[in-house]
Amino acid sequence: MIAIIADGRWGKRVVDHLRDQILNGAITWGVRSTAFAKELMKEEKGVSISSYSEAIKANEVVMVAMPYVDLLPWTDVFAPILNGKIVIDLSVPQTSEDRHIFGWQTSCPEQLQKKLPGSRIVGAKSTSIYKLAGKEPDASSLVYITSDDEVARKRVVELFRSTTYSIVDAGELEENRAIDRMISLRVT
């Protein structure tokens, strides 16, 4: 149903959290090193592990959880197989360096849409997604969903509806400029 692209222990936390929250075990975890990921997962059920390419090819929805600095170069490599996919960007600016990559005149999802014009980019932004230490989301756990593609945005809103998060259909991708500012204040 969905590929989650995220590596190492961070990737495992994202997969574990989102599998329990929204996906009911229908996850392909796309990683750089399948051997390391399998070692981390051990006896986990409901998650298949594969390379980035295999995970992307097998799923219509691709959720990407990686740092800003790695995300755009990653898309250069995988752009051809991301064509036609819904690509969900979970990135938020966490450091001052991250905030300087795009400034406030654009956002990572907007830049992804420019680099991947054949993909349907959706931003899913929340500080709570990055608090994956097993704590329950509180009342302030909002997930802001944005996309220039209304059908893709509504599909992702529905994916997140089954979670304990409060979902906000936040409109088009340019809204991420304000959302990133707000989130960076809460993260730092």
C-alpha atoms as one frame of an Amber mdcrd trajectory, in Angstrom:
protein
   0.000   0.000   0.000   2.687   2.512   0.968   6.474   2.763   0.870   8.292
   4.545   3.663  11.759   5.698   2.649  13.841   6.223   5.792  17.112   4.717
   6.993  18.598   3.172  10.122  17.222   3.499  13.615  15.391   6.692  12.649
  13.742   4.797   9.815  12.692   1.998  12.157  11.059   4.495  14.531   9.169
   6.115  11.652   8.039   2.730  10.302   7.002   1.445  13.748   5.116   4.612
  14.593   3.316   4.992  11.297   2.512   1.287  11.017   0.806   1.473  14.400
  -0.865   4.795  13.631  -2.205   4.613  10.101  -1.154   1.748   7.984  -2.159
  -1.436   9.795   0.884  -3.302   8.569   0.714  -2.525   4.846   4.225  -1.042
   4.642   7.236  -1.548   2.440  10.262  -0.054   4.197  12.656   1.201   1.530
  16.245   1.443   2.782  19.855   1.776   1.641  20.927  -1.374   3.509  18.338
  -4.149   3.668  20.623  -6.293   5.858  20.844  -3.586   8.547  17.102  -2.905
   8.392  16.293  -6.613   8.750  18.598  -6.773  11.761  16.731  -3.837  13.339
  13.285  -5.286  12.623  13.982  -8.873  13.751  10.537 -10.430  14.263   8.328
  -7.485  13.267   5.192  -8.409  11.355   3.448  -6.497   8.629   6.535  -4.776
   7.228   8.419  -5.877   4.150  11.930  -4.532   3.663  13.441  -3.742   0.289
  15.738  -1.388  -1.562  14.606   2.151  -2.315  13.934   1.202  -5.948  11.906
  -1.910  -5.165   9.822  -0.087  -2.518   9.043   2.798  -4.880   8.169   0.538
  -7.818   5.814  -1.601  -5.702   3.755   1.251  -4.219   1.637   4.140  -5.477
   2.275   6.216  -2.330   5.861   6.932  -1.251   6.474   8.636   2.099   9.966
  10.100   2.455  11.484  10.844   5.865  15.007  12.145   5.393  16.919  15.346
   6.159  16.539  18.343   3.846  20.173  18.156   2.815  19.744  14.585   1.526
  16.269  14.798   0.032  16.790  16.761  -3.185  19.929  14.827  -4.255  18.024
  11.594  -3.503  15.247  12.670  -5.874  17.780  13.192  -8.680  18.582   9.485
  -8.536  15.019   8.185  -8.199  13.045  10.726 -10.289  12.251   8.335 -13.159
  10.571   5.749 -10.913   8.817   8.403  -8.780   6.967   9.616 -11.874   3.195
   9.268 -11.360   3.544   8.481  -7.635   2.142  10.393  -4.678   5.285  11.473
  -2.813   4.718  12.539   0.800   7.431  14.787   2.241   7.767  14.550   6.039
  10.810  16.818   6.303  10.878  19.860   8.572  13.707  22.363   9.088  15.424
  21.235  12.294  18.640  23.241  12.219  19.668  26.736  11.185  21.449  25.141
   8.206  18.172  23.522   7.127  16.423  26.870   7.269  19.077  28.374   4.978
  18.723  25.682   2.296  15.408  27.105   1.071  14.994  30.311   3.049  11.413
  31.446   3.507  10.705  32.222  -0.156   9.969  28.567  -0.932   9.698  25.214
   0.814  10.993  21.689   0.413   7.690  20.355  -1.010   7.625  23.186  -3.569
  11.175  22.359  -4.610  10.324  18.663  -4.797   7.397  19.455  -7.111   9.779
  21.405  -9.387  12.265  18.513  -9.440   9.545  15.877  -9.854   6.948  17.450
 -12.162   5.461  14.045 -12.990   4.890  13.212  -9.308   2.137  14.424  -7.018
   3.929  15.993  -4.051   2.196  16.199  -0.685   3.622  17.873   2.406   2.767
  16.245   5.757   4.232  18.439   8.460   4.072  18.024  12.222   6.469  18.383
  15.125   4.840  15.308  16.654   5.985  13.044  13.832   9.501  13.736  15.068
   8.688  12.808  18.662   8.761   9.092  18.089   9.772   8.006  21.564   6.586
   6.072  22.191   4.649   8.979  23.667   1.036   9.541  22.717   0.356  12.685
  20.694  -1.271  15.429  22.739  -3.961  17.911  21.777  -1.401  20.053  19.951
  -0.434  17.155  17.648  -1.539  18.587  14.336  -0.545  17.260  10.927  -0.729
  19.863   8.162  -1.376  18.291   4.746  -0.596  20.353   1.637  -0.486  19.695
  -2.097  -1.151  21.457  -5.371  -2.899  18.241  -6.436  -6.261  18.228  -4.645
  -6.897  14.507  -5.229  -3.497  13.548  -3.783  -4.009  15.891  -0.814  -7.406
  14.350  -0.035  -5.976  10.822  -0.313  -3.242  11.634   2.223  -5.740  13.373
   4.523  -7.714  10.106   4.501  -4.549   8.078   5.253  -3.941  10.180   8.367
  -7.617  10.236   9.494  -7.237   6.957  11.391  -4.464   8.393  13.576  -4.624
  10.121  16.930  -3.482  13.322  15.216  -5.692  16.258  14.360  -5.548  16.622
  10.573  -5.515  20.007   8.865  -6.074  20.250   5.119  -3.738  23.229   4.763
  -4.165  23.907   1.048  -1.468  24.222  -1.581   2.280  23.577  -1.311   3.203
  27.242  -0.834   1.509  27.069   2.600   4.540  25.041   3.741   6.502  28.293
   3.944   4.413  29.393   6.925   4.031  25.865   8.329   7.816  25.296   8.289
   8.357  28.577  10.150   5.810  27.640  12.788   7.202  24.124  13.197  10.827
  25.274  13.326   9.918  27.465  16.303   8.523  24.418  18.133  11.416  22.101
  17.206  14.246  24.448  18.184
